[in-house]
């Protein structure tokens, strides 16, 4: 293996449960068994992945692999987009899913339970250029720009994702953690007054949650594709409390767009002019509820090579 093919690997130790930490040792053993040459660093806290990926970018690694979940991958893509001018021409990003949420990896058929298949795919290094979504928002009047690969959630969806992730770290299972997260929010069906500019169309109304997906969006934008040049939007009106269970059942079945309270749209540019103080999450990374408007959301087309 040539030196240029040496991977820079970041293990996000804060991405998952105790089971995820044990899986990392198996992943390392399999990479060594397959003769992979790599340097690895371990993130020591939330948010440190972005700093570590920046370091690898500036050291001209041709391949960076994130071992973690959607949150770690989000930190990575933000570092990459900020440093893309110094990256080698054949740079590629890869991931070995090992976190609480692994939805972007799942889009490509990768699973935390089939890490050997994922490592084999990384070795084969077949790439696909992907779109990277971004949002520009105001944080205490200071403009901020944040990129995302999977989705942006506003409202109840953001709080449910945070609750699910927090519970999963304690329980060790994302599937089981949905139950306490849902019970904690079942009577919190607060609606927010939204005003959205979706390409040339203006939408106004009360919505409980809005998901903007570049990919599957944790099942809320199941038809979104991260190389189509479009973002999918699911705007969810407030249901009766017992109808939440139907929504979660359809979400689990991959049929969320059949939920009568979902209003789907597709666009290349979105401006959120109003959303109250609804909470926001980007690829599972939670921003506390306050007024971030106006929020401008768009895409950079096929800008990163992702190993599939």
C-alpha positions as semicolon CSV with decimal commas, in nm:
position;residue;x (nm);y (nm);z (nm)
1;X;0,000;0,000;0,000
2;X;0,149;0,334;-0,100
3;X;0,199;0,609;0,158
4;X;-0,058;0,827;-0,014
5;X;-0,316;0,559;0,063
6;X;-0,253;0,576;0,436
7;X;-0,582;0,655;0,608
8;X;-0,635;0,921;0,870
9;X;-0,885;0,759;1,108
10;X;-1,077;0,941;1,377
11;X;-1,250;0,732;1,641
12;X;-1,529;0,931;1,802
13;X;-1,539;0,780;2,149
14;X;-1,835;0,998;2,248
15;X;-2,057;0,885;1,959
16;X;-2,208;0,575;2,110
17;X;-2,265;0,332;2,394
18;X;-2,037;0,081;2,567
19;X;-2,121;-0,164;2,290
20;X;-1,984;0,084;2,036
21;X;-1,655;0,107;2,227
22;X;-1,616;-0,270;2,218
23;X;-1,695;-0,272;1,845
24;X;-1,410;-0,029;1,781
25;X;-1,155;-0,285;1,901
26;X;-1,298;-0,537;1,652
27;X;-1,287;-0,277;1,374
28;X;-0,919;-0,205;1,444
29;X;-0,833;-0,574;1,446
30;X;-1,006;-0,630;1,114
31;X;-0,835;-0,330;0,950
32;X;-0,497;-0,464;1,062
33;X;-0,589;-0,811;0,942
34;X;-0,663;-0,664;0,598
35;X;-0,330;-0,481;0,590
36;X;-0,473;-0,129;0,612
37;X;-0,211;0,135;0,691
38;X;-0,359;0,409;0,904
39;X;-0,295;0,670;1,170
40;X;-0,573;0,717;1,421
41;X;-0,667;0,978;1,676
42;X;-0,945;0,960;1,932
43;X;-1,180;1,248;2,000
44;X;-1,179;1,336;2,367
45;X;-1,498;1,544;2,380
46;X;-1,803;1,647;2,179
47;X;-1,703;1,883;1,902
48;X;-1,337;1,782;1,901
49;X;-1,384;1,580;1,582
50;X;-1,393;1,903;1,381
51;X;-1,058;2,013;1,523
52;X;-0,899;1,672;1,458
53;X;-1,027;1,652;1,101
54;X;-0,888;2,001;1,039
55;X;-0,550;1,874;1,155
56;X;-0,568;1,576;0,916
57;X;-0,675;1,801;0,627
58;X;-0,377;2,029;0,682
59;X;-0,150;1,724;0,688
60;X;-0,273;1,634;0,337
61;X;-0,429;1,293;0,407
62;X;-0,589;1,157;0,091
63;X;-0,844;0,952;0,288
64;X;-1,014;1,043;0,615
65;X;-1,234;0,784;0,783
66;X;-1,473;0,866;1,067
67;X;-1,559;0,587;1,310
68;X;-1,872;0,718;1,476
69;X;-2,225;0,838;1,411
70;X;-2,399;1,119;1,225
71;X;-2,286;1,381;1,476
72;X;-1,918;1,294;1,429
73;X;-1,966;1,288;1,052
74;X;-2,127;1,632;1,075
75;X;-1,823;1,772;1,255
76;X;-1,602;1,610;0,991
77;X;-1,787;1,755;0,691
78;X;-1,774;2,102;0,848
79;X;-1,397;2,079;0,888
80;X;-1,359;1,945;0,533
81;X;-1,570;2,219;0,375
82;X;-1,370;2,486;0,560
83;X;-1,041;2,333;0,444
84;X;-1,131;2,205;0,097
85;X;-0,880;2,436;-0,072
86;X;-0,587;2,247;0,085
87;X;-0,717;1,894;0,019
88;X;-0,550;1,665;-0,237
89;X;-0,731;1,632;-0,571
90;X;-0,816;1,268;-0,499
91;X;-0,933;1,328;-0,142
92;X;-1,220;1,106;-0,019
93;X;-1,422;1,084;0,300
94;X;-1,534;0,752;0,444
95;X;-1,721;0,638;0,752
96;X;-1,750;0,323;0,961
97;X;-2,084;0,361;1,142
98;X;-2,041;0,320;1,516
99;X;-2,264;0,578;1,680
100;X;-2,617;0,634;1,805
101;X;-2,747;0,760;1,471
102;X;-2,592;0,627;1,151
103;X;-2,848;0,739;0,895
104;X;-2,613;0,881;0,634
105;X;-2,413;0,558;0,637
106;X;-2,736;0,360;0,622
107;X;-2,830;0,537;0,298
108;X;-2,528;0,368;0,135
109;X;-2,608;0,028;0,286
110;X;-2,351;0,044;0,569
111;X;-2,445;-0,086;0,913
112;X;-2,269;-0,083;1,249
113;X;-2,325;-0,460;1,263
114;X;-2,151;-0,525;0,927
115;X;-1,829;-0,334;0,984
116;X;-1,623;-0,589;0,788
117;X;-1,825;-0,514;0,474
118;X;-1,773;-0,142;0,536
119;X;-1,396;-0,179;0,578
120;X;-1,382;-0,384;0,256
121;X;-1,570;-0,107;0,075
122;X;-1,327;0,153;0,209
123;X;-1,034;-0,053;0,084
124;X;-1,194;-0,081;-0,262
125;X;-1,233;0,301;-0,251
126;X;-1,521;0,338;-0,494
127;X;-1,638;0,697;-0,456
128;X;-1,946;0,904;-0,532
129;X;-1,956;1,282;-0,536
130;X;-2,221;1,399;-0,291
131;X;-2,406;1,722;-0,230
132;X;-2,338;1,900;0,097
133;X;-2,621;2,105;0,244
134;X;-2,564;2,418;0,448
135;X;-2,756;2,660;0,662
136;X;-2,667;3,020;0,740
137;X;-2,830;3,153;1,056
138;X;-2,807;3,430;1,313
139;X;-2,671;3,346;1,657
140;X;-2,700;3,655;1,877
141;X;-2,685;3,864;1,557
142;X;-2,357;3,691;1,456
143;X;-2,389;3,506;1,121
144;X;-2,301;3,137;1,140
145;X;-2,266;2,881;0,860
146;X;-2,302;2,512;0,933
147;X;-2,297;2,222;0,687
148;X;-2,492;1,897;0,709
149;X;-2,507;1,570;0,516
150;X;-2,828;1,408;0,634
151;X;-3,087;1,652;0,765
152;X;-3,188;1,958;0,959
153;X;-3,475;1,925;1,207
154;X;-3,670;2,217;1,353
155;X;-3,922;2,186;1,636
156;X;-4,036;1,863;1,800
157;X;-3,820;1,649;1,571
158;X;-3,503;1,813;1,704
159;X;-3,606;1,753;2,066
160;X;-3,699;1,390;1,996
161;X;-3,364;1,324;1,830
162;X;-3,181;1,474;2,128
163;X;-3,392;1,271;2,372
164;X;-3,338;0,950;2,174
165;X;-2,961;1,004;2,157
166;X;-2,936;1,083;2,529
167;X;-3,141;0,775;2,621
168;X;-2,947;0,551;2,382
169;X;-2,618;0,638;2,550
170;X;-2,764;0,510;2,877
171;X;-2,963;0,213;2,746
172;X;-2,722;0,105;2,472
173;X;-2,993;0,059;2,208
174;X;-3,131;0,328;1,978
175;X;-3,442;0,119;1,906
176;X;-3,534;0,089;2,275
177;X;-3,443;0,451;2,347
178;X;-3,723;0,574;2,119
179;X;-3,981;0,467;2,380
180;X;-3,865;0,688;2,671
181;X;-3,797;0,974;2,428
182;X;-4,150;0,950;2,291
183;X;-4,308;0,923;2,636
184;X;-4,116;1,229;2,752
185;X;-4,256;1,436;2,462
186;X;-4,594;1,276;2,397
187;X;-4,789;1,564;2,547
188;X;-4,551;1,828;2,415
189;X;-4,706;1,890;2,075
190;X;-4,626;2,258;2,059
191;X;-4,672;2,420;1,720
192;X;-4,464;2,705;1,589
193;X;-4,558;2,971;1,339
194;X;-4,343;2,913;1,032
195;X;-4,285;3,126;0,728
196;X;-4,078;2,950;0,464
197;X;-3,966;3,057;0,119
198;X;-3,927;2,733;-0,078
199;X;-3,770;2,831;-0,410
200;X;-4,038;3,069;-0,543
201;X;-4,322;2,951;-0,317
202;X;-4,405;3,103;0,022
203;X;-4,554;2,877;0,289
204;X;-4,699;3,010;0,613
205;X;-4,869;2,822;0,891
206;X;-4,839;2,644;1,224
207;X;-4,618;2,335;1,218
208;X;-4,505;2,111;1,499
209;X;-4,188;2,001;1,321
210;X;-4,005;2,059;0,994
211;X;-3,738;1,831;0,851
212;X;-3,511;1,938;0,563
213;X;-3,329;1,637;0,424
214;X;-3,027;1,599;0,199
215;X;-3,060;1,223;0,261
216;X;-3,305;1,006;0,457
217;X;-3,355;1,254;0,740
218;X;-3,400;0,981;1,005
219;X;-3,687;0,848;0,795
220;X;-3,868;1,182;0,765
221;X;-3,744;1,253;0,411
222;X;-3,718;0,894;0,279
223;X;-3,700;0,996;-0,089
224;X;-3,414;1,244;-0,053
225;X;-3,093;1,162;-0,244
226;X;-2,760;1,335;-0,159
227;X;-2,660;1,387;-0,523
228;X;-2,988;1,507;-0,678
229;X;-2,934;1,880;-0,637
230;X;-3,252;1,908;-0,429
231;X;-3,353;1,910;-0,065
232;X;-3,668;1,733;0,055
233;X;-3,889;1,903;0,313
234;X;-4,143;1,742;0,544
235;X;-4,358;1,996;0,728
236;X;-4,565;1,830;1,002
237;X;-4,882;1,983;1,142
238;X;-4,993;1,913;1,497
239;X;-5,181;1,581;1,535
240;X;-5,398;1,457;1,819
241;X;-5,177;1,304;2,088
242;X;-5,282;0,946;2,002
243;X;-5,202;1,007;1,635
244;X;-4,835;1,042;1,727
245;X;-4,819;0,663;1,755
246;X;-4,943;0,626;1,397
247;X;-4,673;0,869;1,285
248;X;-4,402;0,672;1,462
249;X;-4,534;0,345;1,322
250;X;-4,522;0,484;0,966
251;X;-4,178;0,627;1,036
252;X;-4,054;0,284;1,138
253;X;-4,211;0,127;0,829
254;X;-4,041;0,376;0,597
255;X;-4,380;0,517;0,495
256;X;-4,368;0,849;0,677
257;X;-4,487;1,047;0,375
258;X;-4,820;0,858;0,402
259;X;-4,886;1,024;0,739
260;X;-5,174;1,265;0,682
261;X;-5,011;1,537;0,892
262;X;-4,701;1,546;0,668
263;X;-4,681;1,803;0,387
264;X;-4,386;1,723;0,154
265;X;-4,197;1,967;-0,067
266;X;-3,879;1,963;-0,274
267;X;-3,652;2,261;-0,341
268;X;-3,294;2,369;-0,404
269;X;-3,307;2,679;-0,183
270;X;-3,503;2,750;0,134
271;X;-3,530;3,056;0,354
272;X;-3,691;3,021;0,696
273;X;-3,809;3,369;0,777
274;X;-3,992;3,272;1,093
275;X;-4,003;2,965;1,320
276;X;-4,047;3,109;1,667
277;X;-3,789;2,975;1,908
278;X;-3,811;2,618;1,785
279;X;-3,512;2,396;1,863
280;X;-3,286;2,293;1,576
281;X;-3,066;1,991;1,513
282;X;-2,820;1,931;1,229
283;X;-2,740;1,563;1,170
284;X;-2,841;1,503;1,531
285;X;-2,630;1,787;1,674
286;X;-2,866;1,992;1,890
287;X;-2,894;2,371;1,898
288;X;-3,100;2,501;2,193
289;X;-3,423;2,677;2,115
290;X;-3,395;3,048;2,040
291;X;-3,464;3,271;1,743
292;X;-3,206;3,192;1,474
293;X;-3,403;3,348;1,186
294;X;-3,359;3,426;0,910
295;X;-3,211;3,087;0,819
296;X;-3,092;3,030;0,462
297;X;-3,053;2,670;0,349
298;X;-2,899;2,552;0,025
299;X;-2,665;2,301;-0,139
300;X;-2,312;2,283;-0,269
301;X;-2,343;2,038;-0,558
302;X;-2,133;1,720;-0,572
303;X;-1,852;1,882;-0,377
304;X;-1,707;1,590;-0,175
305;X;-1,605;1,239;-0,282
306;X;-1,764;0,992;-0,041
307;X;-1,652;0,627;-0,032
308;X;-1,954;0,404;-0,098
